[in-house]
Amino acid sequence: MPDNKNTASFMIRFTQQFFEDNTGEENVQWRGKISHIQGGKEKNFSELEDALSFIQENLTSLTLSSTSHKTKEEQDGLLSKSFDIWKKMAKNAPKMMMETIKDPQAQVANIKEQLTDVGEEIGQKLEIDSWRTASRSDIQNILSEMKSISDKIVLLDKKIDKIKS
């Protein structure tokens, strides 16, 4: 097993373009540029699937170079395990991104709700006294941080409302 850790960071930038088509109807299109921070590679895209493919290609390359001492069969098995998360993401991410672009306010509310639910689950459903790896103050600190994040999301939601007005 390799004793090193690999890191792959990606930055995505979206640009919104308004244009008139041949009939004079106004349209909008989101375009993006994704960069692999460590490798310096970049790709322009207009479909989110292209950005996800770019990420997967770079991660595949990283995994293959890290497992070059393995047999082809072992590499294939490790790649399959490595990309289980991508199977889920490829299925759900484009829909989530489109929903966020169409209605950012609803997505901010969705994130806020999820954070609130997680905070309630931690605080109410777990018997904190039975934990041995975290103290009560650790849990309180986590809950406090989650509350802070939730408050910031509320402020962001208000800013979005102002922008829409």
SVG drawing of the C-alpha trace seen along z (x, -y; Angstrom):
<svg xmlns="http://www.w3.org/2000/svg" viewBox="-37 -46 43 54">
<polyline fill="none" stroke="black" stroke-width="0.4" points="0.0,0.0 1.4,-3.4 2.6,-5.3 2.0,-8.8 -1.1,-10.8 -2.1,-12.5 -4.0,-15.8 -5.9,-17.0 -7.5,-20.5 -9.7,-22.0 -11.0,-25.5 -14.2,-26.1 -15.2,-29.6 -18.6,-30.2 -19.4,-33.1 -22.9,-33.9 -23.5,-35.2 -26.7,-36.8 -27.3,-36.8 -29.9,-37.0 -30.5,-34.0 -31.3,-34.2 -34.9,-35.1 -34.0,-37.9 -35.0,-36.1 -32.9,-36.7 -31.1,-33.7 -28.6,-33.0 -25.8,-30.5 -23.4,-29.5 -19.8,-28.7 -17.1,-27.6 -13.4,-27.1 -11.9,-24.4 -8.3,-24.3 -6.3,-21.4 -4.3,-23.4 -1.4,-21.0 -1.1,-20.0 -1.8,-23.4 -4.1,-22.0 -7.3,-23.9 -10.4,-23.2 -13.3,-25.5 -16.7,-23.9 -20.4,-24.7 -21.7,-21.4 -21.0,-20.4 -20.4,-16.8 -17.3,-18.0 -16.0,-19.5 -16.6,-16.3 -14.9,-14.3 -11.9,-16.6 -11.7,-16.0 -12.1,-12.2 -9.3,-12.1 -6.9,-14.0 -7.8,-11.8 -7.4,-8.6 -4.0,-9.8 -3.0,-10.5 -4.2,-7.1 -2.4,-5.2 0.9,-7.0 0.6,-6.2 -0.1,-2.5 2.4,-2.0 4.0,0.8 0.7,2.8 -0.5,5.2 -3.1,4.0 -5.8,6.0 -4.9,4.5 -4.8,1.0 -8.3,1.5 -9.6,2.7 -8.2,-0.3 -9.6,-2.7 -13.0,-1.1 -12.9,-1.6 -11.5,-5.1 -14.3,-6.2 -17.4,-4.9 -18.0,-8.5 -17.9,-9.7 -20.7,-7.3 -22.9,-9.0 -21.6,-12.5 -22.0,-12.1 -25.6,-11.1 -26.5,-14.0 -24.1,-16.9 -25.4,-18.2 -29.0,-18.3 -27.8,-20.1 -25.8,-22.6 -28.6,-23.4 -31.0,-23.8 -28.5,-26.2 -28.1,-28.3 -31.9,-28.4 -32.7,-29.3 -29.8,-30.1 -32.0,-31.3 -33.7,-27.9 -30.4,-26.1 -29.1,-28.4 -32.3,-27.5 -31.7,-23.8 -28.1,-24.0 -29.3,-25.9 -32.0,-23.2 -29.5,-20.4 -27.1,-22.1 -29.9,-22.7 -31.0,-19.0 -27.4,-17.8 -27.0,-20.1 -30.3,-18.8 -29.3,-15.2 -25.9,-15.6 -27.4,-17.5 -30.6,-15.4 -30.2,-12.0 -26.8,-11.0 -26.1,-10.3 -23.1,-12.6 -22.2,-11.1 -21.5,-7.7 -18.9,-9.1 -15.3,-8.4 -13.5,-10.1 -15.1,-13.6 -15.9,-15.6 -19.1,-17.5 -17.3,-20.8 -16.0,-19.4 -19.6,-18.7 -20.7,-22.1 -17.9,-23.7 -19.0,-21.8 -22.6,-22.8 -21.5,-26.4 -19.5,-26.4 -22.5,-24.9 -24.7,-27.6 -22.2,-30.2 -22.2,-28.7 -26.0,-28.6 -26.1,-32.3 -23.8,-33.1 -26.0,-31.3 -29.0,-33.3 -27.0,-36.5 -26.1,-35.3 -29.7,-34.5 -30.6,-38.1 -28.0,-39.4 -29.4,-37.3 -32.8,-38.7 -31.4,-42.2 -29.7,-41.4 -33.0,-39.9 -34.9,-43.1"/>
</svg>
